[in-house]
Amino acid sequence: MEWYLGKTTPLFIVGLFLGSGIAAFAFYWFGIFSPGDSKLFWGLCLILPPPLFRLLSGTVSYPPLILTLNVIIPYTIGILTYLLFKYFLAHNKLELLRNSLMGSLQRDKMLQRIFNLLLLVGIGSTITYISQLIEWDINRPLQIGFVLTTFFLVQKLLSRLPKTPTYYTTIGFACIWISLKASTSVSGFIYGFAFFLGIYFVVFVIAKQLVLGLASTLERSIEIANLKVGMIPAEQIVQTKHHDGVVYYEKQQASFSNENENILISPSATGLSKEEIDKLIKLTAQGAFTKFENRIKIQPDICFAPVITVGVLLTILCQGPFYLKLMQIF
């Protein structure tokens, strides 16, 4: 209809269809939305009329980006407020905080974080170089969001590769080389490295560990025999083989990317399947989870449809990202 009235172009329609579809699939792939929520998000992006954003220009006028910001930012603010409220009501505040932060100081995790930092620096340098090359004027918040999204996507793609010393060395040096090539000077390289180091430290060390620790107050422990299809685990169960050939299972904190091919179950938007539950019950009967008392932590049920609805209302009322309207008011 908009094309018929001459208010948009076929190229914009194709870009809107593909862009909103990619965004919806990314929400599902990263385990944020269920398949139904992803389809709802995709459909809403397509029916938002382009004239609604006539006062905006550039990247910030793209409907899928606007709806994403109006869904994710209010949800993040709301859930963090609720978690902090639960934290201040808890009796073991210091223990909860200590356990959340100490989990990031283990040797293997520190080495993995150094590798992830190099990967983030390489991706950030590449995106910065390309945006300068094509003269793409993008503001800093959107640039950070684009870099983090690309970082998660690359992590997901690399998770399929075997984690060998050659893998870490090759990718690590490649990221350093790209960063050096993208920098115009030594000072520029140091500034860029320090900038992405700050982002990584704030997002993946402080914020991630603190949020995961606070979120643990919402989890509930349930016996494996009482699991139901669709329940979302709050932790990973990994199969590990001892040097003498004995196979055992251990629990790990959920991460953004499943880089261990021996992961038995892990949090996902679709939840546990009947096959996964049957396998867990079978292993329970064999005594594989005796040290866990045959229990597993389950996440609370979160329906994103109301959250998406709030995002749509904010999009219509503010005619763009809601924070721009707040900035105009204040």
Secondary structure, DSSP 8 states (H G I E B T S, - for coil): -TTTTTSS-HHHHHHHHHHHHHHHHHHHHTTSS-HHHHHHHHHHHHHS-GGGGTT--GGGG-HHHHHHHHHHHHHHHHHHHHHHHHHHH-S-HHHHHHHHHHGGGSHHHHHHHHHHHHHHHHHHHHHHHHHHHTT----HHHHHHHHHHHHHHHHHHHTTS---HHHHHHHHHHHHHHHHHH-SSHHHHHHHHHHHHHHHIIIIIIIHHHHHHHHGGG-EEEEGGG--TT--BSEEEEEEE-TTS-EEEEEEE--SS---TTEEE---TT---HHHHHHHHHHHHTTTTGGGTTEEEE------HHHHHHHHHHHHHHTS-HHHHHHHH-
